[in-house]
Amino acid sequence: MFRLLCWKSCALVWAAAALVSIGLGAMESRAQPIPLPITDSPWGFVTVLKTHAADDALSVTMDTALAGCDSGTVYATIPDAPGQKLHHALLLGAFLNHKHVSITTQGCIDDAHRILRVAVRDD
Protein backbone atom coordinates (compact mmCIF):
# COMPACT_ATOMS: atom_id res chain seq x y z
CA MET A 1 0.00 0.00 0.00
CA PHE A 2 2.84 2.37 0.90
CA ARG A 3 4.53 1.81 -2.46
CA LEU A 4 1.29 2.56 -4.29
CA LEU A 5 0.80 5.85 -2.39
CA CYS A 6 4.40 6.87 -2.89
CA TRP A 7 4.20 6.02 -6.56
CA LYS A 8 1.03 8.13 -6.98
CA SER A 9 2.42 11.10 -5.04
CA CYS A 10 5.79 10.86 -6.80
CA ALA A 11 4.02 10.70 -10.14
CA LEU A 12 2.07 13.84 -9.22
CA VAL A 13 5.29 15.65 -8.28
CA TRP A 14 6.97 14.60 -11.53
CA ALA A 15 3.91 15.66 -13.55
CA ALA A 16 3.83 19.04 -11.80
CA ALA A 17 7.55 19.53 -12.42
CA ALA A 18 7.08 18.65 -16.10
CA LEU A 19 4.21 21.14 -16.44
CA VAL A 20 6.25 23.88 -14.81
CA SER A 21 9.23 23.21 -17.09
CA ILE A 22 6.99 23.13 -20.17
CA GLY A 23 5.35 26.38 -19.07
CA LEU A 24 8.73 28.05 -18.55
CA GLY A 25 9.94 26.82 -21.92
CA ALA A 26 6.85 28.23 -23.57
CA MET A 27 7.42 31.57 -21.86
CA GLU A 28 11.02 31.64 -23.07
CA SER A 29 10.01 30.79 -26.64
CA ARG A 30 7.56 33.71 -26.66
CA ALA A 31 10.33 36.17 -25.79
CA GLN A 32 11.17 37.97 -29.00
CA PRO A 33 14.47 39.73 -29.73
CA ILE A 34 14.25 43.48 -30.12
CA PRO A 35 14.01 44.20 -33.85
CA LEU A 36 16.66 46.38 -35.43
CA PRO A 37 15.41 49.82 -36.44
CA ILE A 38 14.50 50.41 -40.07
CA THR A 39 16.09 53.60 -41.40
CA ASP A 40 15.82 55.50 -44.69
CA SER A 41 18.95 57.10 -46.13
CA PRO A 42 18.81 60.68 -47.37
CA TRP A 43 18.26 61.02 -51.13
CA GLY A 44 21.57 60.97 -52.97
CA PHE A 45 23.49 59.52 -55.89
CA VAL A 46 25.21 56.14 -56.21
CA THR A 47 28.93 56.81 -56.67
CA VAL A 48 30.39 53.27 -56.59
CA LEU A 49 28.99 49.77 -57.23
CA LYS A 50 31.03 46.69 -56.26
CA THR A 51 30.27 43.02 -56.71
CA HIS A 52 31.62 40.28 -54.46
CA ALA A 53 33.55 37.36 -55.90
CA ALA A 54 32.35 34.72 -53.46
CA ASP A 55 28.61 35.37 -53.60
CA ASP A 56 25.80 37.21 -55.38
CA ALA A 57 25.98 40.42 -53.33
CA LEU A 58 26.46 44.07 -54.14
CA SER A 59 27.97 46.91 -52.15
CA VAL A 60 26.92 50.45 -52.95
CA THR A 61 28.60 53.71 -52.02
CA MET A 62 26.47 56.86 -52.00
CA ASP A 63 27.32 60.52 -51.72
CA THR A 64 25.14 60.88 -48.59
CA ALA A 65 25.87 59.33 -45.19
CA LEU A 66 23.64 57.42 -42.79
CA ALA A 67 24.60 56.93 -39.15
CA GLY A 68 24.55 53.54 -37.48
CA CYS A 69 27.26 51.42 -39.13
CA ASP A 70 31.02 51.93 -39.24
CA SER A 71 30.93 52.93 -42.90
CA GLY A 72 28.21 55.58 -43.16
CA THR A 73 28.11 55.83 -46.97
CA VAL A 74 28.35 52.10 -47.85
CA TYR A 75 25.32 49.80 -48.21
CA ALA A 76 25.21 46.09 -49.08
CA THR A 77 22.81 43.35 -50.13
CA ILE A 78 22.75 39.87 -48.62
CA PRO A 79 23.11 36.87 -50.97
CA ASP A 80 19.84 34.96 -51.43
CA ALA A 81 17.80 37.64 -49.61
CA PRO A 82 14.32 38.21 -51.04
CA GLY A 83 14.30 41.00 -53.61
CA GLN A 84 18.07 41.40 -53.82
CA LYS A 85 18.21 40.91 -57.60
CA LEU A 86 15.60 43.65 -58.01
CA HIS A 87 17.65 45.89 -55.68
CA HIS A 88 20.70 45.24 -57.88
CA ALA A 89 18.76 46.16 -61.04
CA LEU A 90 17.36 49.38 -59.55
CA LEU A 91 20.73 50.46 -58.19
CA LEU A 92 22.50 49.77 -61.50
CA GLY A 93 19.81 51.68 -63.42
CA ALA A 94 20.04 54.62 -61.03
CA PHE A 95 23.82 54.64 -61.28
CA LEU A 96 23.86 54.53 -65.09
CA ASN A 97 21.14 57.18 -65.45
CA HIS A 98 22.32 59.44 -62.59
CA LYS A 99 19.04 59.24 -60.63
CA HIS A 100 18.45 60.05 -56.96
CA VAL A 101 18.32 57.01 -54.66
CA SER A 102 17.12 56.44 -51.11
CA ILE A 103 18.00 53.14 -49.47
CA THR A 104 16.05 51.69 -46.56
CA THR A 105 18.31 49.72 -44.22
CA GLN A 106 18.03 47.43 -41.23
CA GLY A 107 21.17 46.53 -39.32
CA CYS A 108 24.70 46.15 -40.65
CA ILE A 109 26.67 43.63 -42.71
CA ASP A 110 30.33 43.84 -41.74
CA ASP A 111 30.74 47.65 -41.78
CA ALA A 112 27.99 48.45 -44.31
CA HIS A 113 24.26 49.12 -43.94
CA ARG A 114 22.10 46.09 -44.90
CA ILE A 115 19.78 46.99 -47.79
CA LEU A 116 16.11 46.30 -47.14
CA ARG A 117 14.46 48.44 -49.87
CA VAL A 118 15.55 50.76 -52.70
CA ALA A 119 13.70 53.84 -54.01
CA VAL A 120 14.65 55.72 -57.17
CA ARG A 121 13.20 59.07 -58.23
CA ASP A 122 13.45 61.17 -61.36
CA ASP A 123 14.29 64.83 -60.76
C-alpha positions in Angstrom: 0.0 0.0 0.0 2.8 2.4 0.9 4.5 1.8 -2.5 1.3 2.6 -4.3 0.8 5.9 -2.4 4.4 6.9 -2.9 4.2 6.0 -6.6 1.0 8.1 -7.0 2.4 11.1 -5.0 5.8 10.9 -6.8 4.0 10.7 -10.1 2.1 13.8 -9.2 5.3 15.6 -8.3 7.0 14.6 -11.5 3.9 15.7 -13.5 3.8 19.0 -11.8 7.6 19.5 -12.4 7.1 18.6 -16.1 4.2 21.1 -16.4 6.2 23.9 -14.8 9.2 23.2 -17.1 7.0 23.1 -20.2 5.4 26.4 -19.1 8.7 28.1 -18.5 9.9 26.8 -21.9 6.8 28.2 -23.6 7.4 31.6 -21.9 11.0 31.6 -23.1 10.0 30.8 -26.6 7.6 33.7 -26.7 10.3 36.2 -25.8 11.2 38.0 -29.0 14.5 39.7 -29.7 14.3 43.5 -30.1 14.0 44.2 -33.9 16.7 46.4 -35.4 15.4 49.8 -36.4 14.5 50.4 -40.1 16.1 53.6 -41.4 15.8 55.5 -44.7 18.9 57.1 -46.1 18.8 60.7 -47.4 18.3 61.0 -51.1 21.6 61.0 -53.0 23.5 59.5 -55.9 25.2 56.1 -56.2 28.9 56.8 -56.7 30.4 53.3 -56.6 29.0 49.8 -57.2 31.0 46.7 -56.3 30.3 43.0 -56.7 31.6 40.3 -54.5 33.6 37.4 -55.9 32.4 34.7 -53.5 28.6 35.4 -53.6 25.8 37.2 -55.4 26.0 40.4 -53.3 26.5 44.1 -54.1 28.0 46.9 -52.2 26.9 50.4 -53.0 28.6 53.7 -52.0 26.5 56.9 -52.0 27.3 60.5 -51.7 25.1 60.9 -48.6 25.9 59.3 -45.2 23.6 57.4 -42.8 24.6 56.9 -39.1 24.5 53.5 -37.5 27.3 51.4 -39.1 31.0 51.9 -39.2 30.9 52.9 -42.9 28.2 55.6 -43.2 28.1 55.8 -47.0 28.3 52.1 -47.8 25.3 49.8 -48.2 25.2 46.1 -49.1 22.8 43.4 -50.1 22.7 39.9 -48.6 23.1 36.9 -51.0 19.8 35.0 -51.4 17.8 37.6 -49.6 14.3 38.2 -51.0 14.3 41.0 -53.6 18.1 41.4 -53.8 18.2 40.9 -57.6 15.6 43.6 -58.0 17.7 45.9 -55.7 20.7 45.2 -57.9 18.8 46.2 -61.0 17.4 49.4 -59.6 20.7 50.5 -58.2 22.5 49.8 -61.5 19.8 51.7 -63.4 20.0 54.6 -61.0 23.8 54.6 -61.3 23.9 54.5 -65.1 21.1 57.2 -65.4 22.3 59.4 -62.6 19.0 59.2 -60.6 18.5 60.0 -57.0 18.3 57.0 -54.7 17.1 56.4 -51.1 18.0 53.1 -49.5 16.0 51.7 -46.6 18.3 49.7 -44.2 18.0 47.4 -41.2 21.2 46.5 -39.3 24.7 46.1 -40.7 26.7 43.6 -42.7 30.3 43.8 -41.7 30.7 47.6 -41.8 28.0 48.5 -44.3 24.3 49.1 -43.9 22.1 46.1 -44.9 19.8 47.0 -47.8 16.1 46.3 -47.1 14.5 48.4 -49.9 15.6 50.8 -52.7 13.7 53.8 -54.0 14.7 55.7 -57.2 13.2 59.1 -58.2 13.5 61.2 -61.4 14.3 64.8 -60.8 
